[in-house]
Amino acid sequence: MLRIPQAIPSVLLAAAACAMPPAPGLPAPIVVVSDLDNAPFAAVDEAGRPAGRDVEMMDLIAGVLGRPLEWRRIPFAELLPAIEAGAADVACATLGITSERAERVEFSRPYFVTSIAVVVRAGPDEPRDLADLGGRRIAAGVGTTSELAVRERLPEATLEDEEPSGTGPAERLASGAIDAVVLDGPAADAMVAASGGRLTRFAEPLAEERYALVVALGRAQLLAELDAALELLERTGRLRALDRRYELAE
C-alpha cells in the first residue's frame, strides 16, 4: 500500500481528545482508528473530515449496528498497538490479512480483495517480470504486506523504504534511484496513471491482498457483529456499489 506521511489535522485530534461518554441510554460509539492517508479508501477531505470508500463503508456498518462512529487518526505503525491496548474498537486502514498479524489481533471477513503489484519504469531495457528483479533495488512501505511479499517472493532483491527522505516513490523510481516499487493494486494503478507514461505495472502480481477490519483478541461479539454487517452489505450489493463509485471495481 502507498502511504504518504502528512500532518494530522488539529480538528481530528481535538475531536478525539474531547470525545465524551455517550448520554445515558444512547449506544456507545464505535471508535475507529486509521492513518487516513490511502485515498481513495480513507483520507482527509478539505474540511478535515475522514472521507473515502472505507469511510463510507464504516458509515454503513454503523447504520446496520445502530451505533455512531468516532474516528481517530494515528500513524500506521501505531494501529495494531492501539487495538491491542484497547484504545480503539476497530482499525480500518486497508490492513491486509497475514498470519503474523493474526497472532496479535482478530480479522473480520475480507471486505476488499486486490493484489500486491510491482511498478517499474517503462522502456525496453527495464525489468519486464518478477524474474528480472533479482538483486534490484525495490521500495515498499515499512511494516506493510508489500514489504512482507518482497521478502518472501524476492529474497535476493535489495529492499528499501518507500520514502527515506521525504521523496515520493514514484519520483525515486522515475529518476533511477530505485528499480521498482511494490504496493497494493489500486495505488499501483494510480501511480502509473499519474506518471505520464514513464511507469508501468507488471501483469503478474506479487501476491494476493485481502483487506479486513481489525479488532482485539477476545472481542468475539464485536467481530461477529462486524462480520454480519459486512456479509449483509456484500449480499445486498452495497460494497460493490462503493467499489464502482470509487472506480475500484475490476
RODO-373544 format. One record per residue: residue number from 0; residue in three letters; x, y, z of N, C-alpha, C, CB in turn. Coordinates in steps of 0.001 Angstrom, whole numbers, plus 500000, padded with zeros to 6 digits. Glycine has a CB too. Layout:
BEGIN
VEXMAR;resi;resn;nc1;nc2;nc3;cac1;cac2;cac3;cc1;cc2;cc3;cbc1;cbc2;cbc3
VEXMAR;NUM;ala;X;Y;Z;X;Y;Z;X;Y;Z;X;Y;Z
...
***
This chain:
BEGIN
VEXMAR;resi;resn;nc1;nc2;nc3;cac1;cac2;cac3;cc1;cc2;cc3;cbc1;cbc2;cbc3
VEXMAR;0;met;500834;498823;500000;500000;500000;500000;500874;501233;500000;499054;500002;501198
VEXMAR;1;leu;500436;502273;499358;501187;503514;499294;500693;504433;500382;501059;504180;497909
VEXMAR;2;arg;501564;504802;501299;501161;505648;502407;502036;506877;502424;501244;504894;503748
VEXMAR;3;ile;501398;508051;502427;502101;509312;502314;502025;510042;503645;501514;510174;501175
VEXMAR;4;pro;503141;510206;504365;503094;510903;505638;502542;512310;505468;504479;510951;506268
VEXMAR;5;gln;501687;512733;506386;501135;514067;506332;500743;514491;507731;499933;514132;505377
VEXMAR;6;ala;500615;515795;507927;500272;516308;509243;498874;515866;509633;500378;517833;509274
VEXMAR;7;ile;498667;515621;510920;497362;515217;511417;496541;516468;511692;497491;514341;512695
VEXMAR;8;pro;495406;516661;511010;494610;517869;511207;494200;518044;512659;493378;517833;510326
VEXMAR;9;ser;494336;519270;513161;494017;519522;514559;492556;519262;514859;494371;520940;514927
VEXMAR;10;val;491679;519427;513840;490259;519201;514083;489995;517753;514458;489441;519582;512854
VEXMAR;11;leu;490744;516814;513852;490555;515410;514190;491128;515097;515558;491196;514518;513138
VEXMAR;12;leu;492287;515680;515867;492865;515459;517179;491956;516003;518269;494241;516103;517267
VEXMAR;13;ala;491385;517163;518026;490503;517751;519023;489270;516895;519228;490102;519159;518616
VEXMAR;14;ala;488741;516365;518128;487552;515523;518244;487845;514285;519068;487041;515123;516863
VEXMAR;15;ala;489045;513708;518866;489406;512513;519625;489642;512845;521088;490651;511858;519031
VEXMAR;16;ala;490335;513968;521338;490685;514316;522705;489467;514714;523526;491695;515435;522711
VEXMAR;17;cys;488463;515299;522859;487306;515823;523579;486111;514882;523548;486911;517152;523006
VEXMAR;18;ala;486322;513656;523060;485205;512726;522977;484604;512498;524357;485653;511393;522362
VEXMAR;19;met;483293;512589;524447;482594;512451;525710;481880;511107;525764;481597;513602;525908
VEXMAR;20;pro;481687;510562;526959;480914;509324;527069;479504;509543;526538;480869;508832;528536
VEXMAR;21;pro;478869;508506;525996;477515;508672;525475;476539;509008;526591;477064;507407;524745
VEXMAR;22;ala;475499;509748;526234;474459;510056;527208;473775;508770;527645;473430;511050;526622
VEXMAR;23;pro;473246;508742;528861;472563;507530;529336;471490;507077;528352;471935;507775;530715
VEXMAR;24;gly;471503;505789;528040;470514;505234;527134;470910;505250;525679;469259;505957;527288
VEXMAR;25;leu;471972;505989;525324;472430;506032;523939;473539;505008;523721;472923;507448;523571
VEXMAR;26;pro;473609;504412;522525;474656;503415;522270;476038;504053;522250;474397;502696;520943
VEXMAR;27;ala;477018;503327;522737;478398;503816;522725;478904;503872;521287;479317;502911;523594
VEXMAR;28;pro;479734;504855;520964;480269;504926;519603;481269;503808;519340;480929;506282;519362
VEXMAR;29;ile;481397;503446;518081;482466;502554;517652;483685;503431;517389;482059;501714;516373
VEXMAR;30;val;484739;503255;518169;485949;504056;517998;486815;503385;516934;486731;504210;519355
VEXMAR;31;val;487048;504111;515841;487773;503576;514691;489086;504330;514540;486923;503680;513392
VEXMAR;32;val;490192;503601;514454;491491;504227;514203;491921;503942;512773;492559;503717;515207
VEXMAR;33;ser;492586;504934;512183;493094;504822;510819;494183;505864;510638;491954;505006;509763
VEXMAR;34;asp;495093;505609;509695;496069;506651;509366;495500;507639;508352;497358;506024;508821
VEXMAR;35;leu;494412;507277;507690;493707;508179;506775;494642;508807;505743;493009;509274;507562
VEXMAR;36;asp;495483;507975;505130;496356;508513;504083;496482;507558;502903;497737;508812;504651
VEXMAR;37;asn;495391;506858;502595;495423;505915;501483;494181;506112;500616;495508;504452;501998
VEXMAR;38;ala;494089;507281;499982;492980;507544;499067;493041;506559;497896;493023;509017;498554
VEXMAR;39;pro;491892;506134;497371;490543;506604;497675;489850;505842;498799;489708;506521;496451
VEXMAR;40;phe;490586;505011;499534;489948;504217;500587;489652;505053;501830;490834;503035;500961
VEXMAR;41;ala;490655;505737;502341;490452;506552;503539;491485;507662;503547;490550;505692;504838
VEXMAR;42;ala;491007;508891;503589;491880;510058;503597;491166;511160;504367;492243;510519;502138
VEXMAR;43;val;491646;512384;504223;491042;513537;504885;490639;514538;503818;492021;514182;505920
VEXMAR;44;asp;489390;515003;503857;488936;515944;502836;489375;517365;503178;487407;515881;502687
VEXMAR;45;glu;488987;518323;502340;489440;519699;502517;488939;520320;503812;488994;520539;501350
VEXMAR;46;ala;487863;519785;504346;487326;520302;505605;487916;519597;506824;485818;520161;505617
VEXMAR;47;gly;488870;518672;506589;489492;517963;507695;488717;516769;508186;489698;518884;508812
VEXMAR;48;arg;487752;516294;507385;486926;515155;507788;487397;513875;507107;485451;515417;507456
VEXMAR;49;pro;487255;512717;507774;487552;511448;507110;486665;511278;505882;487357;510263;508083
VEXMAR;50;ala;487243;510775;504795;486488;510603;503559;487083;509456;502767;486484;511903;502721
VEXMAR;51;gly;486239;508795;501968;486724;507738;501102;485846;506509;501139;488118;507369;501479
VEXMAR;52;arg;486215;505543;500345;485427;504324;500199;485245;503598;501532;486088;503396;499192
VEXMAR;53;asp;486339;503405;502286;486240;502678;503549;485522;503496;504618;487626;502289;504040
VEXMAR;54;val;485638;504812;504552;484915;505667;505493;483412;505502;505280;485332;507155;505324
VEXMAR;55;glu;482991;505491;504021;481569;505283;503734;481131;503876;504131;481281;505523;502243
VEXMAR;56;met;482010;502894;503942;481684;501533;504366;481453;501475;505870;482800;500563;503966
VEXMAR;57;met;482313;502145;506639;482131;502153;508088;480847;502875;508477;483330;502811;508771
VEXMAR;58;asp;480465;503913;507734;479179;504571;507991;478025;503586;507804;478997;505792;507058
VEXMAR;59;leu;478104;502777;506751;477062;501781;506504;477031;500733;507617;477283;501102;505144
VEXMAR;60;ile;478209;500288;508044;478279;499302;509125;477679;499878;510403;479740;498862;509369
VEXMAR;61;ala;478021;501128;510703;477478;501768;511900;475960;501856;511826;478079;503166;512083
VEXMAR;62;gly;475437;502121;510622;473992;502166;510458;473345;500821;510712;473642;502642;509078
VEXMAR;63;val;473978;499757;510223;473451;498410;510450;473449;498082;511944;474283;497362;509672
VEXMAR;64;leu;474510;498476;512638;474648;498143;514056;473928;499130;514969;476108;498088;514428
VEXMAR;65;gly;473471;500246;514409;472762;501227;515221;473645;501950;516215;471656;500566;515949
VEXMAR;66;arg;474898;502197;515823;475842;502880;516709;476546;504000;515947;476880;501879;517288
VEXMAR;67;pro;476875;505096;516621;477639;506157;515957;479105;505761;515827;477514;507484;516734
VEXMAR;68;leu;479832;506522;515006;481263;506296;514810;482061;507441;515408;481592;506138;513315
VEXMAR;69;glu;483261;507109;515866;484227;508128;516291;485572;507776;515654;484340;508204;517874
VEXMAR;70;trp;486031;508616;514715;487292;508372;514019;488443;509013;514782;487235;508913;512577
VEXMAR;71;arg;489549;508287;514874;490772;508829;515453;491920;508538;514498;491049;508225;516869
VEXMAR;72;arg;492649;509560;514139;493749;509401;513190;495075;509233;513925;493818;510606;512239
VEXMAR;73;ile;495764;508117;513655;497064;507857;514260;497983;507286;513184;496942;506880;515479
VEXMAR;74;pro;499299;507319;513382;500216;506771;512377;499987;505283;512134;501655;507000;512806
VEXMAR;75;phe;500308;504841;510922;500076;503452;510533;500744;502474;511500;500587;503214;509117
VEXMAR;76;ala;501971;502774;511912;502712;501856;512776;502071;501692;514146;504129;502338;512941
VEXMAR;77;glu;501175;502610;514523;500553;502552;515846;499169;501915;515834;500457;503935;516419
VEXMAR;78;leu;498688;501495;514661;497326;500973;514575;497146;499685;515377;496958;500726;513125
VEXMAR;79;leu;497969;498688;515115;497810;497424;515837;498077;497585;517333;498745;496369;515258
VEXMAR;80;pro;499124;498328;517747;499294;498548;519185;498090;499216;519842;500518;499387;519427
VEXMAR;81;ala;497435;500143;519139;496256;500802;519707;495125;499808;519920;495788;501943;518797
VEXMAR;82;ile;494935;498905;518962;493897;497883;519103;494251;496928;520241;493716;497102;517779
VEXMAR;83;glu;495504;496502;520294;495928;495577;521350;495761;496189;522738;497383;495166;521139
VEXMAR;84;ala;495987;497500;522842;495909;498176;524132;494487;498541;524523;496755;499416;524109
VEXMAR;85;gly;493521;498319;523628;492144;498668;523930;491836;500141;523778;491817;498247;525303
VEXMAR;86;ala;492697;500884;523065;492480;502315;522868;491446;502604;521793;493780;502991;522512
VEXMAR;87;ala;491053;501594;521028;490048;501748;519978;489365;500408;519779;490684;502259;518644
VEXMAR;88;asp;488204;500455;519138;487451;499226;518886;487865;498553;517588;485968;499522;518854
VEXMAR;89;val;488068;499361;516540;488297;498832;515198;489410;499623;514524;486998;498883;514352
VEXMAR;90;ala;490265;498930;513788;491209;499586;512886;490720;499362;511465;492672;499041;513079
VEXMAR;91;cys;490593;500457;510725;490144;500394;509333;491136;501196;508509;488672;500944;509161
VEXMAR;92;ala;492091;500502;507881;493179;501206;507195;493785;500339;506097;494267;501620;508197
VEXMAR;93;thr;492946;499707;505283;493400;498781;504235;494463;497830;504777;493956;499562;503024
VEXMAR;94;leu;494173;497248;505926;495096;496306;506551;494902;494924;505939;494886;496259;508086
VEXMAR;95;gly;495974;494366;505400;495914;493051;504795;496009;491952;505839;497015;492896;503774
VEXMAR;96;ile;495338;490849;505569;495352;489700;506475;496668;488949;506321;494149;488758;506197
VEXMAR;97;thr;497378;488747;507430;498592;487933;507430;498595;487049;508672;499870;488826;507383
VEXMAR;98;ser;499304;485944;508600;499381;485042;509749;500116;485699;510911;500079;483734;509358
VEXMAR;99;glu;501112;486545;510600;501852;487221;511665;500944;488179;512433;503056;487981;511084
VEXMAR;100;arg;500163;488961;511721;499247;489889;512384;498157;489145;513142;498618;490835;511363
VEXMAR;101;ala;497732;487999;512615;496657;487234;513250;497072;486668;514604;496216;486103;512339
VEXMAR;102;glu;498360;486672;514912;498812;486266;516241;498579;487368;517265;500289;485889;516208
VEXMAR;103;arg;498340;488590;516774;498200;489750;517670;496773;490273;517743;499116;490864;517218
VEXMAR;104;val;496016;490134;516648;494678;490723;516554;493754;489769;515812;494725;492100;515842
VEXMAR;105;glu;492464;490115;515807;491465;489355;515047;491108;490123;513782;490191;489086;515904
VEXMAR;106;phe;490892;489386;512690;490477;489976;511429;489016;489658;511142;491363;489480;510287
VEXMAR;107;ser;488317;490633;510571;486974;490384;510063;487057;489599;508761;486209;491712;509852
VEXMAR;108;arg;485908;489269;508205;485894;488715;506859;486464;489774;505912;484443;488283;506431
VEXMAR;109;pro;487120;489377;504826;487675;490377;503903;486571;491252;503310;488462;489685;502772
VEXMAR;110;tyr;486863;492541;503185;485892;493442;502566;486354;493954;501204;485623;494614;503483
VEXMAR;111;phe;487610;493678;500840;488114;494079;499524;489298;493182;499190;488526;495602;499497
VEXMAR;112;val;489289;492631;497979;490368;491744;497538;491053;492369;496334;489827;490321;497190
VEXMAR;113;thr;492364;492456;496400;493141;493014;495303;494450;492231;495209;493407;494548;495511
VEXMAR;114;ser;495473;492826;494639;496770;492170;494538;497853;493129;494980;497034;491677;493101
VEXMAR;115;ile;499002;492580;495322;500192;493380;495566;500954;493432;494248;501078;492782;496737
VEXMAR;116;ala;501163;494644;493752;501661;494833;492389;503068;495415;492379;500722;495741;491606
VEXMAR;117;val;503722;495262;491239;505067;495797;491030;505007;496863;489943;506071;494665;490644
VEXMAR;118;val;505528;498044;490245;505605;499142;489280;507073;499396;488953;504921;500440;489837
VEXMAR;119;val;507368;499525;487659;508737;499764;487191;508714;500880;486146;509367;498457;486596
VEXMAR;120;arg;509893;501315;485732;509977;502286;484639;509591;501617;483325;511405;502889;484543
VEXMAR;121;ala;508937;502356;482465;508600;501850;481139;509824;501969;480232;507387;502621;480537
VEXMAR;122;gly;510024;500981;479387;511158;501041;478466;511680;499656;478152;512274;501897;479045
VEXMAR;123;pro;512310;499481;476995;512758;498149;476560;513871;497558;477407;513218;498216;475146
VEXMAR;124;asp;514640;498394;478102;515764;497887;478886;515441;497741;480371;516948;498798;478720
VEXMAR;125;glu;514182;497938;480732;513778;497863;482133;513266;496459;482466;512693;498920;482440
VEXMAR;126;pro;513195;496111;483764;512642;494800;484142;511241;494611;483569;512606;494650;485675
VEXMAR;127;arg;510973;493374;483124;509682;493084;482499;508834;492107;483296;509898;492539;481120
VEXMAR;128;asp;509462;491351;484202;508698;490416;485023;509454;490171;486320;508445;489077;484267
VEXMAR;129;leu;508866;489348;487191;509449;489122;488508;510848;488518;488422;508550;488216;489322
VEXMAR;130;ala;511095;487713;487401;512403;487074;487264;513515;488087;487037;512379;486080;486122
VEXMAR;131;asp;513173;489285;486571;514178;490316;486299;514538;491142;487532;513682;491234;485209
VEXMAR;132;leu;513913;490867;488672;514089;491738;489833;515129;491241;490835;512782;491901;490529
VEXMAR;133;gly;515746;490111;490587;516778;489615;491489;517927;490605;491607;517297;488265;491011
VEXMAR;134;gly;518272;490991;492828;519358;491930;493049;519001;493381;492802;520490;491569;492195
VEXMAR;135;arg;517780;493658;492400;517367;495040;492126;516969;495756;493419;516191;495064;491122
VEXMAR;136;arg;516932;497087;493348;516526;497919;494484;515014;498127;494426;517279;499293;494477
VEXMAR;137;ile;514316;497617;495436;512855;497645;495443;512374;498377;496691;512268;496203;495387
VEXMAR;138;ala;511452;499305;496504;510899;500068;497619;509529;499526;497999;510804;501561;497263
VEXMAR;139;ala;509284;499446;499304;507984;499033;499841;507799;499695;501192;507879;497474;499961
VEXMAR;140;gly;506552;499919;501576;506266;500560;502852;506702;499698;504024;504790;500870;502962
VEXMAR;141;val;507354;500304;504992;507830;499579;506171;506638;499048;506968;508717;500495;507061
VEXMAR;142;gly;506685;497762;507299;505637;497155;508106;504378;496797;507348;505286;498059;509200
VEXMAR;143;thr;504400;496898;506018;503214;496606;505220;503277;495199;504641;503063;497629;504096
VEXMAR;144;thr;502148;494749;504107;502122;493457;503436;502957;493487;502159;500684;493054;503117
VEXMAR;145;ser;503158;494663;501583;504032;494773;500411;505466;494424;500782;503967;496194;499815
VEXMAR;146;glu;505932;494930;501917;507278;494592;502384;507394;493089;502622;507618;495366;503677
VEXMAR;147;leu;506382;492501;503252;506401;491062;503519;506457;490268;502221;505170;490652;504334
VEXMAR;148;ala;505691;490701;501209;505680;489988;499929;507038;490044;499245;504613;490571;499009
VEXMAR;149;val;507720;491192;499327;509056;491296;498735;510010;490339;499435;509587;492747;498823
VEXMAR;150;arg;509968;490308;500749;510877;489427;501495;510631;487956;501157;510715;489650;503006
VEXMAR;151;glu;509364;487595;500942;509042;486194;500684;509286;485793;499234;507603;485923;501048
VEXMAR;152;arg;508910;486658;498277;508971;486295;496863;510263;486720;496178;507812;486899;496143
VEXMAR;153;leu;510914;487769;496701;512110;488309;496048;513237;488460;497067;511803;489672;495375
VEXMAR;154;pro;513674;487357;497660;514663;487446;498744;516015;487998;498306;514866;486092;499348
VEXMAR;155;glu;516329;487946;497004;517623;488440;496538;517598;489935;496224;518054;487669;495308
VEXMAR;156;ala;516431;490536;496269;516327;491965;495985;516816;492779;497180;514873;492346;495635
VEXMAR;157;thr;517213;494014;496915;517592;494947;497976;516361;495759;498345;518774;495880;497530
VEXMAR;158;leu;515859;495558;499556;514618;496200;499982;514913;497557;500598;513858;495312;500982
VEXMAR;159;glu;514191;498582;500133;514371;499933;500639;513034;500500;501095;515006;500837;499568
VEXMAR;160;asp;513107;501477;502006;511916;502181;502457;511338;502986;501296;512240;503103;503664
VEXMAR;161;glu;510006;503121;501265;509363;503889;500200;509854;505327;500154;507860;503871;500380
VEXMAR;162;glu;509958;505957;501321;510263;507389;501359;511284;507688;502452;508978;508212;501589
VEXMAR;163;pro;512543;507325;502250;513535;507509;503310;513843;508967;503620;514799;506815;502935
VEXMAR;164;ser;513655;509859;502658;513995;511269;502884;512873;512198;502454;515271;511630;502140
VEXMAR;165;gly;511644;511674;502420;510513;512502;502043;510243;512556;500556;510722;513865;502537
VEXMAR;166;thr;511122;511987;499738;510901;511945;498295;509964;510793;497966;512242;511800;497529
VEXMAR;167;gly;508926;511064;497181;507945;510047;496870;508523;508900;496068;506808;510652;496128
VEXMAR;168;pro;507949;507693;496212;508475;506533;495490;508381;506670;493978;507744;505296;495920
VEXMAR;169;ala;507342;507328;493467;507231;507495;492014;508385;508331;491477;505888;508150;491646
VEXMAR;170;glu;508731;509401;492198;509842;510252;491771;511168;509507;491846;509904;511516;492627
VEXMAR;171;arg;511358;508744;492910;512598;507978;493052;512711;506922;491961;512667;507317;494435
VEXMAR;172;leu;511589;506297;491620;511603;505287;490571;511902;505917;489217;510267;504545;490525
VEXMAR;173;ala;511234;507004;488897;511438;507656;487604;512868;508168;487446;510457;508808;487437
VEXMAR;174;ser;513493;508581;488566;514848;509131;488500;515922;508059;488438;515099;510016;489686
VEXMAR;175;gly;515549;506802;488701;516524;505721;488696;517126;505421;490049;517605;506039;487752
VEXMAR;176;ala;516657;506102;491109;517190;505850;492446;516819;504460;492948;516683;506904;493420
VEXMAR;177;ile;515685;503936;492489;515261;502573;492783;514798;501943;491480;514126;502540;493868
VEXMAR;178;asp;514637;500623;491481;514280;499915;490251;512821;499483;490192;515152;498713;490097
VEXMAR;179;ala;512144;499448;491333;510744;499027;491357;510106;499496;492653;510617;497485;491208
VEXMAR;180;val;508794;499653;492614;508002;499943;493806;506948;498851;493921;507343;501378;493738
VEXMAR;181;val;506785;498314;495118;505776;497290;495366;504710;497886;496276;506408;496005;496003
VEXMAR;182;leu;503458;497785;495851;502349;498376;496592;501044;497733;496145;502301;499911;496389
VEXMAR;183;asp;499964;498058;496837;498671;497464;496516;498201;497889;495130;497632;497852;497567
VEXMAR;184;gly;497383;497024;494511;496945;497240;493144;496346;498604;492858;495971;496222;492795
VEXMAR;185;pro;495354;499088;493641;494777;500398;493344;495795;501528;493398;493662;500689;494304
VEXMAR;186;ala;496700;501483;494378;497733;502513;494471;498710;502407;493306;498485;502402;495803
VEXMAR;187;ala;499000;501174;492869;499879;500984;491719;499256;501573;490456;500180;499493;491515
VEXMAR;188;asp;497971;501327;490260;497288;501872;489083;497299;503397;489096;495843;501360;489018
VEXMAR;189;ala;497084;503988;490278;497090;505446;490383;498478;506007;490090;496626;505884;491778
VEXMAR;190;met;499520;505325;490566;500886;505774;490317;501208;505740;488829;501884;504910;491092
VEXMAR;191;val;500830;504661;488161;501092;504537;486724;500311;505594;485948;500722;503124;486222
VEXMAR;192;ala;499044;505798;486305;498207;506764;485588;498751;508178;485710;496779;506715;486111
VEXMAR;193;ala;499377;508490;486854;499882;509845;487082;501284;510061;486518;499886;510146;488560
VEXMAR;194;ser;501892;509020;485964;503299;509109;485554;503505;509649;484146;503932;507762;485651
VEXMAR;195;gly;502438;509830;483399;502593;510317;482032;503306;509341;481119;503331;511607;482039
VEXMAR;196;gly;503124;508053;481365;503735;507039;480509;505133;506629;480917;503772;507526;479121
VEXMAR;197;arg;505671;507207;481984;507034;506873;482402;507107;505560;483175;507600;507991;483251
VEXMAR;198;leu;505977;505156;483782;505960;503960;484614;504946;502961;484078;505641;504318;486073
VEXMAR;199;thr;505140;501696;484440;504215;500645;484041;504122;499617;485160;504664;499979;482712
VEXMAR;200;arg;503098;498782;485081;502849;497772;486113;503008;496386;485515;501437;497938;486727
VEXMAR;201;phe;503673;495488;486260;503769;494098;485821;502374;493481;485742;504672;493282;486779
VEXMAR;202;ala;502168;492635;484744;500904;491907;484656;500800;490870;485771;500769;491229;483283
VEXMAR;203;glu;501933;490276;486145;501937;489245;487182;501963;489886;488566;503145;488301;487006
VEXMAR;204;pro;501007;489564;489432;501034;490127;490790;502089;489444;491643;499659;489993;491456
VEXMAR;205;leu;502517;490137;492676;503473;489549;493606;502759;488662;494620;504269;490646;494326
VEXMAR;206;ala;501539;489042;494992;500759;488271;495962;499324;488771;495940;501365;488383;497397
VEXMAR;207;glu;498435;488003;496542;497062;488457;496744;497003;489300;498013;496077;487251;496831
VEXMAR;208;glu;496121;490269;498015;495931;491129;499185;494459;491139;499555;496439;492575;498913
VEXMAR;209;arg;494155;490892;500839;492772;490907;501323;492678;491890;502481;492302;489477;501762
VEXMAR;210;tyr;491927;492969;502275;491738;493957;503331;490656;493476;504297;491364;495338;502733
VEXMAR;211;ala;490878;493750;505585;489897;493377;506602;489921;494401;507726;490178;491956;507153
VEXMAR;212;leu;488847;494441;508488;488815;495236;509708;489543;494472;510805;487353;495562;510131
VEXMAR;213;val;490070;495203;511771;490880;494598;512829;490290;494950;514189;492356;495071;512737
VEXMAR;214;val;490155;493936;515048;489729;494146;516433;490688;493386;517343;488244;493676;516657
VEXMAR;215;ala;490591;493644;518629;491475;492991;519590;491096;491526;519772;491431;493718;520935
VEXMAR;216;leu;492070;490723;520139;491799;489341;520510;490797;489322;521657;493106;488601;520906
VEXMAR;217;gly;489845;488411;521577;488848;488296;522634;487596;489121;522423;489453;488680;523912
VEXMAR;218;arg;487551;489948;521360;486354;490757;521089;485421;489981;520159;486739;492137;520458
VEXMAR;219;ala;485000;488801;520598;484230;487900;519739;482888;488500;519334;484006;486573;520444
VEXMAR;220;gln;482203;489155;520254;480889;489716;519919;481016;490829;518889;480194;490248;521180
VEXMAR;221;leu;481963;491729;519096;482165;492812;518132;482546;492250;516770;483248;493784;518628
VEXMAR;222;leu;483424;491258;516757;483841;490663;515491;482654;490034;514769;484934;489615;515728
VEXMAR;223;ala;481803;489332;515506;480628;488710;514898;479685;489764;514331;479891;487841;515923
VEXMAR;224;glu;479527;490884;515038;478654;491954;514554;479218;492585;513278;478471;493028;515641
VEXMAR;225;leu;480523;492819;513249;481145;493384;512051;481019;492432;510869;482618;493703;512313
VEXMAR;226;asp;481259;491142;511118;481155;490159;510040;479728;490086;509496;481602;488777;510533
VEXMAR;227;ala;478748;490120;510393;477355;490060;509950;477000;491294;509123;476408;489939;511158
VEXMAR;228;ala;477481;492464;509552;477205;493690;508805;477879;493655;507437;477678;494919;509596
VEXMAR;229;leu;479125;493203;507384;479828;493112;506103;479151;492112;505174;481290;492715;506323
VEXMAR;230;glu;478701;490990;505729;478010;489994;504906;476740;490585;504319;477680;488736;505732
VEXMAR;231;leu;476001;491349;505116;474778;491983;504628;475092;492993;503524;474035;492673;505783
VEXMAR;232;leu;476111;493821;503725;476469;494825;502726;476951;494176;501435;477545;495757;503273
VEXMAR;233;glu;477654;493061;501566;478099;492350;500364;476922;491701;499650;479148;491288;500724
VEXMAR;234;arg;476048;491051;500411;474917;490333;499819;473948;491282;499119;474179;489540;500891
VEXMAR;235;thr;473792;492477;499648;472858;493440;499063;473505;494337;498006;472266;494298;500152
VEXMAR;236;gly;474784;494097;497702;475446;494824;496634;475977;496190;497001;474530;494970;495526
VEXMAR;237;arg;475911;496560;498282;476332;497911;498644;477855;498063;498665;475764;498280;499999
VEXMAR;238;leu;478583;497008;498987;480039;497098;498902;480480;497232;497450;480698;495866;499549
VEXMAR;239;arg;479851;496463;496583;480186;496539;495159;479856;497917;494596;479437;495453;494371
VEXMAR;240;ala;478768;498503;495073;478400;499842;494614;479455;500867;495029;477021;500242;495173
VEXMAR;241;leu;479999;500723;496239;481076;501610;496669;482305;501442;495775;481444;501336;498139
VEXMAR;242;asp;482640;500191;495457;483796;499938;494592;483620;500616;493241;484007;498429;494401
VEXMAR;243;arg;482423;500522;492681;482182;501144;491375;482263;502661;491465;480815;500726;490827
VEXMAR;244;arg;481698;503229;492520;481675;504685;492635;483077;505253;492794;480807;505108;493812
VEXMAR;245;tyr;483946;504504;493458;485328;504957;493626;486258;504378;492556;485837;504575;495013
VEXMAR;246;glu;485658;503805;491512;486397;503260;490366;487411;502211;490801;487107;504383;489610
VEXMAR;247;leu;486963;501335;491709;487800;500253;492208;487313;498889;491737;487845;500288;493718
VEXMAR;248;ala;486175;498846;491074;485637;497575;490599;486428;497107;489391;484138;497703;490249
VEXMAR;249;glu;486803;495820;489399;487563;495262;488277;486623;494761;487192;488478;494121;488753
***
